[in-house]
Amino acid sequence: IGIILRDQYGIPLVKHITGKSILQILRERGVAPQIPEDLLNLMKRAVRIRRHLDEHPKDYHSRRGLQLIESKIHRLVKYYKSVGVLPPTWEYTPELAQLLVR
């Protein structure tokens, strides 16, 4: 949303005009995403690498990349649980990620 406003309408920052961030506006309207965008993007990358590893099981560089990405996911989940963005019972699993990404 921010990129579209910047590129098409010449609005550099929404917060300067509205006094609120884009996420605050989305929450007011009830259309905010359930999972934070950065966590969802990491989950998309992990799913894409898992699909690649299904076809190329000996690709150890990608396997290491998957380990690093999933480590970032676990750290973000821990942070979002402590802040209260995610419920305390929320767990990351590759199967859940595959369902959420679709």
C-alpha positions as CSV (number, residue, x, y, z in Angstrom):
1,I,0.0,0.0,0.0
2,G,2.8,2.4,0.9
3,I,4.7,1.8,-2.3
4,I,1.6,2.4,-4.4
5,L,0.8,5.7,-2.5
6,R,4.5,6.8,-2.9
7,D,4.8,5.9,-6.6
8,Q,1.4,6.7,-8.0
9,Y,0.2,9.5,-5.8
10,G,3.4,11.2,-4.6
11,I,2.7,10.6,-0.9
12,P,6.1,9.9,0.8
13,L,4.8,8.9,4.2
14,V,1.2,8.2,5.2
15,K,1.9,8.9,8.8
16,H,2.8,12.6,8.1
17,I,-0.6,13.1,6.4
18,T,-2.9,11.0,8.5
19,G,-1.1,10.9,11.8
20,K,-1.4,7.1,11.8
21,S,0.5,4.3,10.3
22,I,-0.9,2.1,7.5
23,L,-1.3,-0.8,10.0
24,Q,-3.2,1.4,12.4
25,I,-5.6,2.4,9.7
26,L,-6.1,-1.2,8.6
27,R,-6.8,-2.3,12.2
28,E,-9.4,0.5,12.5
29,R,-11.2,-0.8,9.4
30,G,-10.9,-4.4,10.6
31,V,-8.8,-5.6,7.6
32,A,-5.4,-6.0,9.2
33,P,-3.7,-9.3,8.5
34,Q,-3.7,-11.9,11.2
35,I,0.0,-12.7,10.7
36,P,2.5,-9.8,10.5
37,E,3.8,-9.2,7.0
38,D,7.5,-9.8,7.7
39,L,6.7,-13.2,9.3
40,L,4.4,-14.1,6.3
41,N,7.2,-13.2,3.8
42,L,9.7,-15.4,5.7
43,M,7.2,-18.3,5.7
44,K,6.7,-17.9,1.9
45,R,10.5,-18.2,1.4
46,A,10.6,-21.3,3.6
47,V,7.8,-22.9,1.6
48,R,9.5,-22.1,-1.7
49,I,12.8,-23.6,-0.5
50,R,11.1,-26.7,0.8
51,R,9.5,-27.3,-2.6
52,H,12.9,-26.9,-4.1
53,L,14.4,-29.4,-1.7
54,D,11.7,-31.9,-2.5
55,E,13.0,-31.9,-6.1
56,H,16.7,-31.5,-5.2
57,P,17.3,-33.3,-1.9
58,K,21.2,-33.0,-2.2
59,D,21.2,-29.2,-2.5
60,Y,23.0,-28.6,0.8
61,H,23.3,-24.8,0.3
62,S,19.5,-24.5,0.1
63,R,19.1,-26.7,3.1
64,R,21.4,-24.4,5.1
65,G,19.4,-21.4,3.8
66,L,16.2,-23.1,5.0
67,Q,17.7,-23.6,8.4
68,L,18.6,-19.9,8.6
69,I,15.2,-18.8,7.4
70,E,13.4,-21.1,9.9
71,S,15.6,-19.8,12.7
72,K,14.5,-16.2,11.8
73,I,10.9,-17.4,11.8
74,H,11.2,-18.9,15.3
75,R,12.9,-15.8,16.6
76,L,10.1,-13.6,15.2
77,V,7.4,-15.8,16.5
78,K,9.0,-15.7,20.0
79,Y,9.1,-11.9,19.8
80,Y,5.5,-11.5,18.5
81,K,4.3,-13.8,21.3
82,S,6.0,-11.7,23.9
83,V,4.6,-8.5,22.5
84,G,1.1,-10.0,22.1
85,V,0.7,-9.8,18.4
86,L,0.4,-13.6,18.1
87,P,-1.4,-15.8,20.6
88,P,0.8,-17.7,23.1
89,T,-0.3,-21.0,21.6
90,W,0.7,-20.2,18.1
91,E,3.4,-22.5,16.7
92,Y,5.3,-22.5,13.4
93,T,5.2,-25.8,11.5
94,P,6.1,-26.3,7.8
95,E,2.6,-27.7,7.2
96,L,1.0,-24.6,8.7
97,A,3.2,-22.4,6.7
98,Q,2.2,-24.2,3.5
99,L,-1.5,-23.7,4.3
100,L,-1.1,-20.1,5.2
101,V,0.9,-19.1,2.2
102,R,-1.5,-20.5,-0.4
